[in-house]
Amino acid sequence: MINWLILSAAIVTEVSGSLALRAAVDDPLWFIWVAIGYTTSIVLLDRGLRRGLPLGYAYGIWAAVGVALTAVMAWIIFDEPLTALMGVGILLIMAGVVLVEFGSNAAEKKRGNH
């Protein structure tokens, strides 16, 4: 459970850093939050890996959920486009995350670490 919280926090801080990067286009002071967000995200991802999260699983979810969440939040905050085709892409990302999770669970069972 704690690993999920750490990974979730890593995703949220990465997304906030990405959104701050967009905000920095208009106000360079946002670059401070970009640095804080990205640095915190990498540190949290490292913590999750040190606690036993598999790299492929953790990074895959971190990256995929980050991309999807950034696209949705940029639409909400910055009125950036979010087309039907992009929505299909986000759904495919979510399906990929689920498949990675199932694959990770199957690998754990195969190794006898259930």
N, C-alpha and C positions, 0 to 999 in steps of 0.2 A: 504494500500500500504506500509506504513512504517513497519507494522508487517512482510510482506514478505521480506523486505530488512533486517530487524533484523534477521529473521530466515535464510535467505541466508548467511548472514555474519557469523552466528553461525555454519552453515554447512562448509563454506570455512575454518574457523579457526580450526574446529575439524579435517577436512581432512588434513590441513597443519600440525597439531600436529601429526596425524597418520603417515604421510609421513616422518616427522622429526624423529619419533620413528624408522622407518626403516633405515634412514640415520645414526642414532646414533649407529647402529650396527658397523659401520666402524669408526665413529668419535663421541666420547661421548659428545663433545661440543653441539651437536644437541639436547641433553636433555634439554637445556635451552629453545629452541623453542618448544619442546614437552610441557613443563610446561606452556609456554605463550599461545600456541595454545589451549590446553585443557581448561585452566582457562578462557581465553577470550570467548571460545565457550560456556561454562557453564554460564558465566555472561550474554552473549547475549541471550541465551535461557531463562534465568530468566527474562530478560527485556521483551522478547516477551510474556511470560506468564503473567507478571504484566500488560501488555497492552491489555490482554484479549484473547490471543491465547489459545484455549483449549489444555490441556496437552496431551491427546491422539493423537490429530492431530499434534501438534507441535513436540512432541517427535518422533512420528512415521515417519514423514517426515524427521526430523533431522537425525534419525538413518538410515533409508532406503537409502536416497540420499547419506548420508555419506559413507555407505558401498559400494554402486555402484561407486561413484566418486573415492573413495580410490582405488578400484580394477582397474579401468581404468587408473588412474594416476600412480599407481605402475607399471602397464604394460608399460606405456610411459616412465617414469623416470628411473625405476630400471630394466626394461626388465623382469619383473616377468610374469609368464604365465597368459594368458587370453584365456581360451579355449571356444569352442562353447557352452559347457554345462554351463560354467560361464556366457556367454553372455545370455543364456536363463534365468538363475537366475537373472541377472540384469534386463532383460525385465519383469520378474515376480515381481521384486521389484518395478519397475516403475508402473506396473499395480496395485499393492497394494497401492501405494501412491495415484494414481488416485481414487481408490475405497474409501480410507480414506477421500479424499477431498469431493467426492460425498456424503459419509455418513455424514460428518460434515455439509455440506450444507443442507442436508435433515433434520438433527436434528435441525438446526437453524430455518428452515422454520416451522417445527412442533411446536417449542416453540414460534413461532411468532416473531422471531428476524431477519427477513429478512430485 
